[in-house]
């Protein structure tokens, strides 16, 4: 028999997890739309974010939340400076520019993982937080763990701000124009270097700060990146590359899948199930299950 | 890009003396330097061969296979299961590795090769990860315990052989396998018509199709061939290391290394994977011996990849051949500088 209390608790946990995954997925999908690069480093940004939390939180009075603004600023800056490099390898006179972009981010991922592994060793590191502990129990529904709730709220807020920028401001319009057609956007007088850097920087900042929250919810580990790269791929593959509304749905599906698989089947099988779904969806419907993604090579 | 083995031709003196000297050195290596250097040598040979196997599909055919390491693991597990679970000698495991890898590769190739570019890369990457996760939870692979292989004189062909199964034996096994891979690559991709078909489909699939090349068939052939080669190295590796575990032989780092070695040396060239393979392998060994860190080579490799892609996309071989010279790099730096015009 299905225990109703447990069931609703799993749904709550899954939805709250989905909130933060959506943040990662939307940025990742946008980076793909603007730069046309599939970023293998996405999970490593999460990992580096979590480690920044682990390192800086003890300095800032054992409070992971205070690290968030620093991570946002630092990741935005670093992302804005990485973007020209990616833009350079995916354009210009070289064989297979898109594949070169893929390989470049692959190198970036190896560099980030290797550096953190070399500096901090392979062990788990805690991201301490004294504000976000315990949980709020609502009778008849279930317990909302504070850290996961704040994480989800942050994820959704970040997403809304980002969406507002993207759809309601001139800068956002420029970014969407670049995603539509880079050459034409440039002909319309858009500084593509600047807006691509803003888009990639915003993506890096959102992903890195999501990493701090993930570090507070679980723990920080140099090997954790792979899992979140897989999650990001899962979301965009399911949603269709570059289709933002689909990513939101896919992130929620991901959070629910993860919490249900972990409870009812086995935690070891979560990744197997996800990878199998990625593989099958790519083969059957490469434009996503909603069929609205763009087809890129 | 179609020249014969180039680099040795540039050395002073008659090239064949250099080849002869190299051949003597390779054969005499374990006898001259002992077990420690035989181990280093066989590792280098294995990685050169694996990088070359990736180069077949990734370099010559232009399909970035980010799950190629899975076939190394499949080869290792086929041998491991044959020897540890079923009690067969190594040769049976070796043949089984080839058969299993070819079957799996063909079944994977039929649907997966319809994808291109990034989609192909993600799909193969996801597939390799799911194979690893599956190996961790199934019984026949030993699950999380792994498998231990027997290594004695009878386990080679079933009856005792008159030579010891030592480091030197495995060195020669890897040498033969590596040279065979090189010869096969040279013949098929640089000399045979097959190589021209493969390069044609890499450069322009539609054009190749219009010239009457059955691209689907050629792609499948390259994919299966490259996977079987990787599996054979996996088979020898499993017996050499006498222990196979999903976290070792199916680790994503195996694919990473193959990609990096081929890319750094030069994609789609015969000698690229040799140069890249040697360089990356030695970098890894030396950093663990001299710096006492077994992970320090990872960031180094990451930086090397990024620099290669940014400034010398044809790899070290491209620089040696003079395809990329100082003016190209300067031009590259200038163009890159313009892209930093952010404000």
Boltz contact constraints between the chains, C-beta under 6 A:
constraints:
  - contact:
      token1: [A, 38]
      token2: [B, 118]
      max_distance: 6.0
  - contact:
      token1: [A, 84]
      token2: [B, 339]
      max_distance: 6.0
  - contact:
      token1: [A, 84]
      token2: [B, 340]
      max_distance: 6.0
  - contact:
      token1: [A, 87]
      token2: [B, 339]
      max_distance: 6.0
  - contact:
      token1: [A, 88]
      token2: [B, 336]
      max_distance: 6.0
  - contact:
      token1: [A, 88]
      token2: [B, 339]
      max_distance: 6.0
  - contact:
      token1: [A, 89]
      token2: [B, 309]
      max_distance: 6.0
  - contact:
      token1: [A, 89]
      token2: [B, 310]
      max_distance: 6.0
  - contact:
      token1: [A, 94]
      token2: [B, 313]
      max_distance: 6.0
  - contact:
      token1: [A, 98]
      token2: [B, 117]
      max_distance: 6.0
  - contact:
      token1: [A, 99]
      token2: [B, 64]
      max_distance: 6.0
  - contact:
      token1: [A, 100]
      token2: [B, 309]
      max_distance: 6.0
  - contact:
      token1: [A, 102]
      token2: [B, 118]
      max_distance: 6.0
  - contact:
      token1: [A, 102]
      token2: [B, 121]
      max_distance: 6.0
  - contact:
      token1: [A, 103]
      token2: [B, 309]
      max_distance: 6.0
  - contact:
      token1: [A, 104]
      token2: [B, 306]
      max_distance: 6.0
  - contact:
      token1: [A, 104]
      token2: [B, 309]
      max_distance: 6.0
  - contact:
      token1: [A, 107]
      token2: [B, 302]
      max_distance: 6.0
  - contact:
      token1: [A, 107]
      token2: [B, 305]
      max_distance: 6.0
  - contact:
      token1: [A, 107]
      token2: [B, 306]
      max_distance: 6.0
  - contact:
      token1: [A, 110]
      token2: [B, 298]
      max_distance: 6.0
  - contact:
      token1: [A, 110]
      token2: [B, 301]
      max_distance: 6.0
  - contact:
      token1: [A, 110]
      token2: [B, 302]
      max_distance: 6.0
  - contact:
      token1: [A, 111]
      token2: [B, 299]
      max_distance: 6.0
  - contact:
      token1: [A, 111]
      token2: [B, 302]
      max_distance: 6.0
  - contact:
      token1: [A, 111]
      token2: [B, 303]
      max_distance: 6.0
  - contact:
      token1: [A, 114]
      token2: [B, 295]
      max_distance: 6.0
  - contact:
      token1: [A, 114]
      token2: [B, 298]
      max_distance: 6.0
  - contact:
      token1: [A, 114]
      token2: [B, 299]
      max_distance: 6.0
  - contact:
      token1: [A, 114]
      token2: [B, 302]
      max_distance: 6.0
  - contact:
      token1: [A, 115]
      token2: [B, 299]
      max_distance: 6.0
  - contact:
      token1: [A, 117]
      token2: [B, 295]
      max_distance: 6.0
  - contact:
      token1: [A, 118]
      token2: [B, 293]
      max_distance: 6.0
  - contact:
      token1: [A, 118]
      token2: [B, 295]
      max_distance: 6.0
  - contact:
      token1: [A, 118]
      token2: [B, 296]
      max_distance: 6.0
  - contact:
      token1: [A, 193]
      token2: [B, 339]
      max_distance: 6.0
  - contact:
      token1: [A, 193]
      token2: [B, 341]
      max_distance: 6.0
  - contact:
      token1: [A, 193]
      token2: [B, 342]
      max_distance: 6.0
  - contact:
      token1: [A, 194]
      token2: [B, 342]
      max_distance: 6.0
  - contact:
      token1: [A, 197]
      token2: [B, 342]
      max_distance: 6.0
  - contact:
      token1: [A, 233]
      token2: [B, 122]
      max_distance: 6.0
  - contact:
      token1: [A, 268]
      token2: [B, 137]
      max_distance: 6.0
  - contact:
      token1: [A, 271]
      token2: [B, 133]
      max_distance: 6.0
  - contact:
      token1: [A, 272]
      token2: [B, 130]
      max_distance: 6.0
  - contact:
      token1: [A, 272]
      token2: [B, 133]
      max_distance: 6.0
  - contact:
      token1: [A, 275]
      token2: [B, 126]
      max_distance: 6.0
  - contact:
      token1: [A, 275]
      token2: [B, 129]
      max_distance: 6.0
  - contact:
      token1: [A, 275]
      token2: [B, 130]
      max_distance: 6.0
  - contact:
      token1: [A, 276]
      token2: [B, 130]
      max_distance: 6.0
  - contact:
      token1: [A, 278]
      token2: [B, 126]
      max_distance: 6.0
  - contact:
      token1: [A, 279]
      token2: [B, 123]
      max_distance: 6.0
  - contact:
      token1: [A, 279]
      token2: [B, 126]
      max_distance: 6.0
  - contact:
      token1: [A, 279]
      token2: [B, 127]
      max_distance: 6.0
  - contact:
      token1: [A, 282]
      token2: [B, 119]
      max_distance: 6.0
  - contact:
      token1: [A, 282]
      token2: [B, 123]
      max_distance: 6.0
  - contact:
      token1: [A, 283]
      token2: [B, 111]
      max_distance: 6.0
  - contact:
      token1: [A, 286]
      token2: [B, 119]
      max_distance: 6.0
  - contact:
      token1: [A, 297]
      token2: [B, 116]
      max_distance: 6.0
  - contact:
      token1: [A, 297]
      token2: [B, 117]
      max_distance: 6.0
